[in-house]
Every structure is written in C-alpha cells, then in structure tokens.
Amino acid sequence: MQLTAVLMPAPEGGYTALNPETGTTTEGETIQDAISNLREATALYLEEFPVLSTGHPIVTTFDVQASA
C-alpha cells in the first residue's frame, strides 16, 4: 500500500513526519529517520485500524498573507 508522507522541519531540529491518510505523526533527526519512523508508526496503526486505500491524494501548496 502506498501512502503519503508530509515532512516539515521541526523548530528544535530534525523533521516532523505526518501521514494524512491515518493521522500518524512522528519525528526523526534526518529525513530518512523521519520516514522510517513514520513507516513503523503507520504500520502499527494499520494493524489496529485497517484503512482501505481511496486513491492518491493531491498534495499542493498555497500562500497566505503574513501579518506583521
């Protein structure tokens, strides 16, 4: 099953990783660590709460006006 990983730099260093299909979130010092940890956390989640694949999500970015 192919799932989505969203990685964001963490303020304290490293990366926070999120899987939007399941809501699992984890972190890692490197991108590879974060993805590996997310893979493990998501697999454990899916053992307890199976999810049917509904197709590939559309991932994009958008801008908002920043207030001073």
Distance bins in CASP14 RR format, pairs under 12 A and 6 or more apart:
PFRMAT RR
TARGET T0000
AUTHOR 0000-0000-0000
RMODE 2
METHOD distances of the structure
MODEL  1
1 19 0 0 0 0 0 1 0 0 0 0 0
1 21 0 0 0 0 1 0 0 0 0 0 0
1 22 0 0 0 0 0 1 0 0 0 0 0
1 39 0 0 0 0 0 1 0 0 0 0 0
1 42 0 0 0 0 1 0 0 0 0 0 0
1 43 0 0 0 0 1 0 0 0 0 0 0
1 46 1 0 0 1 0 0 0 0 0 0 0
1 50 0 0 0 0 0 1 0 0 0 0 0
1 51 0 0 0 0 1 0 0 0 0 0 0
1 52 0 0 0 0 1 0 0 0 0 0 0
1 53 1 0 1 0 0 0 0 0 0 0 0
1 54 0 0 0 0 0 1 0 0 0 0 0
1 55 0 0 0 0 0 1 0 0 0 0 0
1 56 0 0 0 0 0 1 0 0 0 0 0
2 19 0 0 0 0 0 1 0 0 0 0 0
2 21 0 0 0 0 1 0 0 0 0 0 0
2 39 0 0 0 0 0 1 0 0 0 0 0
2 42 0 0 0 0 0 1 0 0 0 0 0
2 53 1 0 0 1 0 0 0 0 0 0 0
2 54 0 0 0 0 0 1 0 0 0 0 0
2 55 0 0 0 0 1 0 0 0 0 0 0
2 56 1 0 0 1 0 0 0 0 0 0 0
2 57 0 0 0 0 0 1 0 0 0 0 0
3 17 0 0 0 0 0 1 0 0 0 0 0
3 18 0 0 0 0 0 1 0 0 0 0 0
3 19 1 0 1 0 0 0 0 0 0 0 0
3 20 0 0 0 0 1 0 0 0 0 0 0
3 21 1 0 1 0 0 0 0 0 0 0 0
3 22 1 0 0 1 0 0 0 0 0 0 0
3 23 0 0 0 0 0 1 0 0 0 0 0
3 24 0 0 0 0 1 0 0 0 0 0 0
3 35 0 0 0 0 0 1 0 0 0 0 0
3 38 0 0 0 0 1 0 0 0 0 0 0
3 39 0 0 0 0 1 0 0 0 0 0 0
3 41 0 0 0 0 0 1 0 0 0 0 0
3 42 1 0 0 1 0 0 0 0 0 0 0
3 43 0 0 0 0 1 0 0 0 0 0 0
3 45 0 0 0 0 0 1 0 0 0 0 0
3 46 0 0 0 0 1 0 0 0 0 0 0
3 51 0 0 0 0 1 0 0 0 0 0 0
3 53 0 0 0 0 1 0 0 0 0 0 0
3 54 0 0 0 0 0 1 0 0 0 0 0
3 55 0 0 0 0 0 1 0 0 0 0 0
3 56 0 0 0 0 1 0 0 0 0 0 0
3 57 0 0 0 0 1 0 0 0 0 0 0
3 59 0 0 0 0 0 1 0 0 0 0 0
4 17 0 0 0 0 0 1 0 0 0 0 0
4 18 0 0 0 0 1 0 0 0 0 0 0
4 19 1 0 0 1 0 0 0 0 0 0 0
4 20 1 0 1 0 0 0 0 0 0 0 0
4 21 1 0 0 1 0 0 0 0 0 0 0
4 22 0 0 0 0 1 0 0 0 0 0 0
4 23 0 0 0 0 0 1 0 0 0 0 0
4 24 0 0 0 0 0 1 0 0 0 0 0
4 35 0 0 0 0 0 1 0 0 0 0 0
4 38 0 0 0 0 1 0 0 0 0 0 0
4 39 0 0 0 0 0 1 0 0 0 0 0
4 42 0 0 0 0 1 0 0 0 0 0 0
4 53 0 0 0 0 0 1 0 0 0 0 0
4 54 0 0 0 0 0 1 0 0 0 0 0
4 55 0 0 0 0 0 1 0 0 0 0 0
4 56 1 0 0 1 0 0 0 0 0 0 0
4 57 1 0 1 0 0 0 0 0 0 0 0
4 58 0 0 0 0 0 1 0 0 0 0 0
4 59 1 0 0 1 0 0 0 0 0 0 0
5 15 0 0 0 0 1 0 0 0 0 0 0
5 16 0 0 0 0 0 1 0 0 0 0 0
5 17 1 0 1 0 0 0 0 0 0 0 0
5 18 1 0 0 1 0 0 0 0 0 0 0
5 19 1 0 0 1 0 0 0 0 0 0 0
5 20 0 0 0 0 1 0 0 0 0 0 0
5 21 0 0 0 0 0 1 0 0 0 0 0
5 22 0 0 0 0 0 1 0 0 0 0 0
5 23 0 0 0 0 0 1 0 0 0 0 0
5 24 0 0 0 0 1 0 0 0 0 0 0
5 25 0 0 0 0 0 1 0 0 0 0 0
5 26 0 0 0 0 1 0 0 0 0 0 0
5 28 0 0 0 0 0 1 0 0 0 0 0
5 31 0 0 0 0 1 0 0 0 0 0 0
5 32 0 0 0 0 0 1 0 0 0 0 0
5 34 1 0 0 1 0 0 0 0 0 0 0
5 35 1 0 1 0 0 0 0 0 0 0 0
5 36 0 0 0 0 0 1 0 0 0 0 0
5 37 0 0 0 0 0 1 0 0 0 0 0
5 38 1 0 1 0 0 0 0 0 0 0 0
5 39 0 0 0 0 1 0 0 0 0 0 0
5 41 0 0 0 0 0 1 0 0 0 0 0
5 42 0 0 0 0 1 0 0 0 0 0 0
5 57 0 0 0 0 0 1 0 0 0 0 0
5 59 0 0 0 0 1 0 0 0 0 0 0
6 15 0 0 0 0 0 1 0 0 0 0 0
6 16 0 0 0 0 1 0 0 0 0 0 0
6 17 1 0 0 1 0 0 0 0 0 0 0
6 18 1 0 1 0 0 0 0 0 0 0 0
6 19 1 0 0 1 0 0 0 0 0 0 0
6 20 1 0 0 1 0 0 0 0 0 0 0
6 21 0 0 0 0 0 1 0 0 0 0 0
6 23 0 0 0 0 0 1 0 0 0 0 0
6 24 0 0 0 0 0 1 0 0 0 0 0
6 25 0 0 0 0 1 0 0 0 0 0 0
6 26 0 0 0 0 0 1 0 0 0 0 0
6 31 0 0 0 0 0 1 0 0 0 0 0
6 34 0 0 0 0 0 1 0 0 0 0 0
6 35 0 0 0 0 0 1 0 0 0 0 0
6 38 0 0 0 0 1 0 0 0 0 0 0
6 57 0 0 0 0 1 0 0 0 0 0 0
6 59 1 0 0 1 0 0 0 0 0 0 0
6 60 0 0 0 0 0 1 0 0 0 0 0
6 61 0 0 0 0 0 1 0 0 0 0 0
7 14 0 0 0 0 1 0 0 0 0 0 0
7 15 1 0 1 0 0 0 0 0 0 0 0
7 16 1 0 0 1 0 0 0 0 0 0 0
7 17 1 0 1 0 0 0 0 0 0 0 0
7 18 1 0 0 1 0 0 0 0 0 0 0
7 19 0 0 0 0 0 1 0 0 0 0 0
7 20 0 0 0 0 0 1 0 0 0 0 0
7 25 0 0 0 0 0 1 0 0 0 0 0
7 26 0 0 0 0 0 1 0 0 0 0 0
7 27 0 0 0 0 1 0 0 0 0 0 0
7 28 0 0 0 0 1 0 0 0 0 0 0
7 30 0 0 0 0 0 1 0 0 0 0 0
7 31 1 0 0 1 0 0 0 0 0 0 0
7 32 0 0 0 0 0 1 0 0 0 0 0
7 33 0 0 0 0 0 1 0 0 0 0 0
7 34 1 0 1 0 0 0 0 0 0 0 0
7 35 1 0 0 1 0 0 0 0 0 0 0
7 36 0 0 0 0 0 1 0 0 0 0 0
7 37 0 0 0 0 0 1 0 0 0 0 0
7 38 0 0 0 0 1 0 0 0 0 0 0
7 59 0 0 0 0 0 1 0 0 0 0 0
8 14 0 0 0 0 1 0 0 0 0 0 0
8 15 1 0 0 1 0 0 0 0 0 0 0
8 16 1 0 1 0 0 0 0 0 0 0 0
8 17 0 0 0 0 1 0 0 0 0 0 0
8 18 1 0 0 1 0 0 0 0 0 0 0
8 25 0 0 0 0 0 1 0 0 0 0 0
8 26 0 0 0 0 0 1 0 0 0 0 0
8 27 0 0 0 0 1 0 0 0 0 0 0
8 28 0 0 0 0 0 1 0 0 0 0 0
8 31 0 0 0 0 0 1 0 0 0 0 0
8 34 0 0 0 0 1 0 0 0 0 0 0
8 61 0 0 0 0 0 1 0 0 0 0 0
9 15 1 0 0 1 0 0 0 0 0 0 0
9 16 1 0 0 1 0 0 0 0 0 0 0
9 17 0 0 0 0 0 1 0 0 0 0 0
9 27 0 0 0 0 0 1 0 0 0 0 0
9 28 0 0 0 0 0 1 0 0 0 0 0
9 29 0 0 0 0 0 1 0 0 0 0 0
9 30 0 0 0 0 0 1 0 0 0 0 0
9 31 0 0 0 0 1 0 0 0 0 0 0
9 34 0 0 0 0 0 1 0 0 0 0 0
10 16 1 0 1 0 0 0 0 0 0 0 0
10 17 0 0 0 0 1 0 0 0 0 0 0
10 18 0 0 0 0 0 1 0 0 0 0 0
10 25 0 0 0 0 0 1 0 0 0 0 0
10 26 0 0 0 0 0 1 0 0 0 0 0
10 27 1 0 1 0 0 0 0 0 0 0 0
10 28 1 0 0 1 0 0 0 0 0 0 0
10 29 0 0 0 0 1 0 0 0 0 0 0
10 30 0 0 0 0 0 1 0 0 0 0 0
10 31 0 0 0 0 0 1 0 0 0 0 0
10 33 0 0 0 0 0 1 0 0 0 0 0
10 34 0 0 0 0 1 0 0 0 0 0 0
11 27 0 0 0 0 0 1 0 0 0 0 0
12 27 0 0 0 0 1 0 0 0 0 0 0
12 28 0 0 0 0 0 1 0 0 0 0 0
12 29 0 0 0 0 0 1 0 0 0 0 0
13 27 0 0 0 0 1 0 0 0 0 0 0
13 28 0 0 0 0 1 0 0 0 0 0 0
13 29 1 0 0 1 0 0 0 0 0 0 0
13 30 0 0 0 0 0 1 0 0 0 0 0
13 31 0 0 0 0 0 1 0 0 0 0 0
13 33 0 0 0 0 0 1 0 0 0 0 0
13 34 0 0 0 0 0 1 0 0 0 0 0
14 26 0 0 0 0 0 1 0 0 0 0 0
14 27 1 0 0 1 0 0 0 0 0 0 0
14 28 1 0 1 0 0 0 0 0 0 0 0
14 29 1 0 1 0 0 0 0 0 0 0 0
14 30 1 0 0 1 0 0 0 0 0 0 0
14 31 0 0 0 0 1 0 0 0 0 0 0
14 32 0 0 0 0 0 1 0 0 0 0 0
14 33 0 0 0 0 1 0 0 0 0 0 0
14 34 1 0 0 1 0 0 0 0 0 0 0
14 37 0 0 0 0 0 1 0 0 0 0 0
15 25 0 0 0 0 0 1 0 0 0 0 0
15 26 0 0 0 0 1 0 0 0 0 0 0
15 27 1 0 0 1 0 0 0 0 0 0 0
15 28 1 0 1 0 0 0 0 0 0 0 0
15 29 1 0 0 1 0 0 0 0 0 0 0
15 30 1 0 0 1 0 0 0 0 0 0 0
15 31 1 0 1 0 0 0 0 0 0 0 0
15 32 0 0 0 0 1 0 0 0 0 0 0
15 33 1 0 0 1 0 0 0 0 0 0 0
15 34 1 0 1 0 0 0 0 0 0 0 0
15 35 0 0 0 0 1 0 0 0 0 0 0
15 36 0 0 0 0 0 1 0 0 0 0 0
15 37 0 0 0 0 1 0 0 0 0 0 0
15 38 0 0 0 0 1 0 0 0 0 0 0
16 24 0 0 0 0 0 1 0 0 0 0 0
16 25 1 0 0 1 0 0 0 0 0 0 0
16 26 1 0 0 1 0 0 0 0 0 0 0
16 27 1 0 1 0 0 0 0 0 0 0 0
16 28 0 0 0 0 1 0 0 0 0 0 0
16 29 0 0 0 0 0 1 0 0 0 0 0
16 31 0 0 0 0 0 1 0 0 0 0 0
16 33 0 0 0 0 0 1 0 0 0 0 0
16 34 1 0 0 1 0 0 0 0 0 0 0
16 35 0 0 0 0 0 1 0 0 0 0 0
16 37 0 0 0 0 0 1 0 0 0 0 0
16 38 0 0 0 0 1 0 0 0 0 0 0
16 41 0 0 0 0 0 1 0 0 0 0 0
17 23 0 0 0 0 0 1 0 0 0 0 0
17 24 0 0 0 0 1 0 0 0 0 0 0
17 25 1 0 0 1 0 0 0 0 0 0 0
17 26 1 0 1 0 0 0 0 0 0 0 0
17 27 1 0 0 1 0 0 0 0 0 0 0
17 28 1 0 0 1 0 0 0 0 0 0 0
17 29 0 0 0 0 0 1 0 0 0 0 0
17 30 0 0 0 0 0 1 0 0 0 0 0
17 31 0 0 0 0 1 0 0 0 0 0 0
17 32 0 0 0 0 0 1 0 0 0 0 0
17 33 0 0 0 0 1 0 0 0 0 0 0
17 34 1 1 0 0 0 0 0 0 0 0 0
17 35 1 0 0 1 0 0 0 0 0 0 0
17 36 0 0 0 0 1 0 0 0 0 0 0
17 37 1 0 0 1 0 0 0 0 0 0 0
17 38 1 0 1 0 0 0 0 0 0 0 0
17 39 0 0 0 0 1 0 0 0 0 0 0
17 40 0 0 0 0 0 1 0 0 0 0 0
17 41 0 0 0 0 1 0 0 0 0 0 0
17 42 0 0 0 0 1 0 0 0 0 0 0
18 24 1 0 0 1 0 0 0 0 0 0 0
18 25 1 0 1 0 0 0 0 0 0 0 0
18 26 0 0 0 0 1 0 0 0 0 0 0
18 27 0 0 0 0 1 0 0 0 0 0 0
18 34 0 0 0 0 1 0 0 0 0 0 0
18 35 0 0 0 0 0 1 0 0 0 0 0
18 37 0 0 0 0 0 1 0 0 0 0 0
18 38 1 0 0 1 0 0 0 0 0 0 0
18 41 0 0 0 0 0 1 0 0 0 0 0
18 42 0 0 0 0 0 1 0 0 0 0 0
18 57 0 0 0 0 0 1 0 0 0 0 0
18 59 0 0 0 0 0 1 0 0 0 0 0
19 25 1 0 0 1 0 0 0 0 0 0 0
19 26 0 0 0 0 1 0 0 0 0 0 0
19 34 0 0 0 0 0 1 0 0 0 0 0
19 35 0 0 0 0 0 1 0 0 0 0 0
19 37 0 0 0 0 0 1 0 0 0 0 0
19 38 1 0 1 0 0 0 0 0 0 0 0
19 39 0 0 0 0 1 0 0 0 0 0 0
19 40 0 0 0 0 0 1 0 0 0 0 0
19 41 1 0 0 1 0 0 0 0 0 0 0
19 42 1 0 1 0 0 0 0 0 0 0 0
19 43 0 0 0 0 0 1 0 0 0 0 0
19 44 0 0 0 0 0 1 0 0 0 0 0
19 45 0 0 0 0 1 0 0 0 0 0 0
19 46 0 0 0 0 1 0 0 0 0 0 0
19 51 0 0 0 0 0 1 0 0 0 0 0
19 57 0 0 0 0 0 1 0 0 0 0 0
20 38 0 0 0 0 0 1 0 0 0 0 0
20 42 0 0 0 0 0 1 0 0 0 0 0
20 51 0 0 0 0 0 1 0 0 0 0 0
20 54 0 0 0 0 0 1 0 0 0 0 0
20 56 0 0 0 0 0 1 0 0 0 0 0
20 57 1 0 0 1 0 0 0 0 0 0 0
20 58 0 0 0 0 0 1 0 0 0 0 0
20 59 0 0 0 0 1 0 0 0 0 0 0
21 38 0 0 0 0 0 1 0 0 0 0 0
21 42 0 0 0 0 1 0 0 0 0 0 0
21 45 0 0 0 0 1 0 0 0 0 0 0
21 46 0 0 0 0 1 0 0 0 0 0 0
21 49 0 0 0 0 0 1 0 0 0 0 0
21 50 0 0 0 0 0 1 0 0 0 0 0
21 51 1 0 0 1 0 0 0 0 0 0 0
21 52 0 0 0 0 0 1 0 0 0 0 0
21 53 0 0 0 0 1 0 0 0 0 0 0
21 54 0 0 0 0 1 0 0 0 0 0 0
21 55 0 0 0 0 1 0 0 0 0 0 0
21 56 0 0 0 0 0 1 0 0 0 0 0
21 57 1 0 0 1 0 0 0 0 0 0 0
21 59 0 0 0 0 0 1 0 0 0 0 0
22 38 0 0 0 0 1 0 0 0 0 0 0
22 39 0 0 0 0 0 1 0 0 0 0 0
22 41 0 0 0 0 1 0 0 0 0 0 0
22 42 1 0 1 0 0 0 0 0 0 0 0
22 43 0 0 0 0 1 0 0 0 0 0 0
22 44 0 0 0 0 0 1 0 0 0 0 0
22 45 1 0 1 0 0 0 0 0 0 0 0
22 46 1 0 0 1 0 0 0 0 0 0 0
22 47 0 0 0 0 0 1 0 0 0 0 0
22 48 0 0 0 0 0 1 0 0 0 0 0
22 49 1 0 0 1 0 0 0 0 0 0 0
22 50 0 0 0 0 0 1 0 0 0 0 0
22 51 1 0 0 1 0 0 0 0 0 0 0
22 52 0 0 0 0 0 1 0 0 0 0 0
22 53 0 0 0 0 0 1 0 0 0 0 0
22 54 0 0 0 0 0 1 0 0 0 0 0
22 57 0 0 0 0 0 1 0 0 0 0 0
23 38 0 0 0 0 0 1 0 0 0 0 0
23 41 0 0 0 0 1 0 0 0 0 0 0
23 42 0 0 0 0 1 0 0 0 0 0 0
23 45 1 0 0 1 0 0 0 0 0 0 0
23 46 0 0 0 0 0 1 0 0 0 0 0
23 49 0 0 0 0 0 1 0 0 0 0 0
23 51 0 0 0 0 1 0 0 0 0 0 0
24 34 0 0 0 0 0 1 0 0 0 0 0
24 37 0 0 0 0 1 0 0 0 0 0 0
24 38 1 0 0 1 0 0 0 0 0 0 0
24 39 0 0 0 0 1 0 0 0 0 0 0
24 40 0 0 0 0 1 0 0 0 0 0 0
24 41 1 0 1 0 0 0 0 0 0 0 0
24 42 1 0 1 0 0 0 0 0 0 0 0
24 43 0 0 0 0 1 0 0 0 0 0 0
24 44 0 0 0 0 1 0 0 0 0 0 0
24 45 1 0 1 0 0 0 0 0 0 0 0
24 46 0 0 0 0 1 0 0 0 0 0 0
24 47 0 0 0 0 0 1 0 0 0 0 0
24 48 0 0 0 0 0 1 0 0 0 0 0
24 49 0 0 0 0 0 1 0 0 0 0 0
24 51 0 0 0 0 0 1 0 0 0 0 0
25 34 0 0 0 0 0 1 0 0 0 0 0
25 37 0 0 0 0 1 0 0 0 0 0 0
25 38 1 0 0 1 0 0 0 0 0 0 0
25 41 1 0 0 1 0 0 0 0 0 0 0
25 42 0 0 0 0 1 0 0 0 0 0 0
25 45 0 0 0 0 0 1 0 0 0 0 0
26 33 0 0 0 0 1 0 0 0 0 0 0
26 34 1 0 0 1 0 0 0 0 0 0 0
26 35 0 0 0 0 1 0 0 0 0 0 0
26 36 0 0 0 0 1 0 0 0 0 0 0
26 37 1 0 1 0 0 0 0 0 0 0 0
26 38 1 0 1 0 0 0 0 0 0 0 0
26 39 0 0 0 0 1 0 0 0 0 0 0
26 40 1 0 0 1 0 0 0 0 0 0 0
26 41 1 0 1 0 0 0 0 0 0 0 0
26 42 0 0 0 0 1 0 0 0 0 0 0
26 43 0 0 0 0 0 1 0 0 0 0 0
26 44 0 0 0 0 0 1 0 0 0 0 0
26 45 0 0 0 0 0 1 0 0 0 0 0
27 33 0 0 0 0 1 0 0 0 0 0 0
27 34 1 0 0 1 0 0 0 0 0 0 0
27 35 0 0 0 0 0 1 0 0 0 0 0
27 36 0 0 0 0 0 1 0 0 0 0 0
27 37 1 0 0 1 0 0 0 0 0 0 0
27 38 0 0 0 0 1 0 0 0 0 0 0
27 41 0 0 0 0 0 1 0 0 0 0 0
28 34 1 0 1 0 0 0 0 0 0 0 0
28 35 0 0 0 0 1 0 0 0 0 0 0
28 36 0 0 0 0 1 0 0 0 0 0 0
28 37 1 0 1 0 0 0 0 0 0 0 0
28 38 0 0 0 0 1 0 0 0 0 0 0
28 39 0 0 0 0 0 1 0 0 0 0 0
28 40 0 0 0 0 0 1 0 0 0 0 0
28 41 0 0 0 0 0 1 0 0 0 0 0
29 35 0 0 0 0 0 1 0 0 0 0 0
29 36 0 0 0 0 0 1 0 0 0 0 0
29 37 0 0 0 0 1 0 0 0 0 0 0
30 36 0 0 0 0 1 0 0 0 0 0 0
30 37 0 0 0 0 0 1 0 0 0 0 0
31 37 0 0 0 0 0 1 0 0 0 0 0
31 38 0 0 0 0 0 1 0 0 0 0 0
32 38 0 0 0 0 0 1 0 0 0 0 0
32 39 0 0 0 0 0 1 0 0 0 0 0
33 39 0 0 0 0 0 1 0 0 0 0 0
33 40 0 0 0 0 0 1 0 0 0 0 0
34 40 0 0 0 0 0 1 0 0 0 0 0
34 41 0 0 0 0 0 1 0 0 0 0 0
35 41 0 0 0 0 0 1 0 0 0 0 0
35 42 0 0 0 0 0 1 0 0 0 0 0
36 42 0 0 0 0 0 1 0 0 0 0 0
36 43 0 0 0 0 0 1 0 0 0 0 0
37 43 0 0 0 0 0 1 0 0 0 0 0
37 44 0 0 0 0 0 1 0 0 0 0 0
38 44 0 0 0 0 0 1 0 0 0 0 0
38 45 0 0 0 0 0 1 0 0 0 0 0
39 45 0 0 0 0 0 1 0 0 0 0 0
39 46 0 0 0 0 0 1 0 0 0 0 0
40 46 0 0 0 0 0 1 0 0 0 0 0
40 47 0 0 0 0 0 1 0 0 0 0 0
41 47 0 0 0 0 0 1 0 0 0 0 0
41 48 0 0 0 0 0 1 0 0 0 0 0
42 48 0 0 0 0 0 1 0 0 0 0 0
42 49 0 0 0 0 0 1 0 0 0 0 0
42 50 0 0 0 0 0 1 0 0 0 0 0
42 51 0 0 0 0 1 0 0 0 0 0 0
43 49 0 0 0 0 0 1 0 0 0 0 0
43 50 0 0 0 0 0 1 0 0 0 0 0
43 51 0 0 0 0 0 1 0 0 0 0 0
45 51 0 0 0 0 1 0 0 0 0 0 0
46 52 0 0 0 0 0 1 0 0 0 0 0
46 53 0 0 0 0 0 1 0 0 0 0 0
END
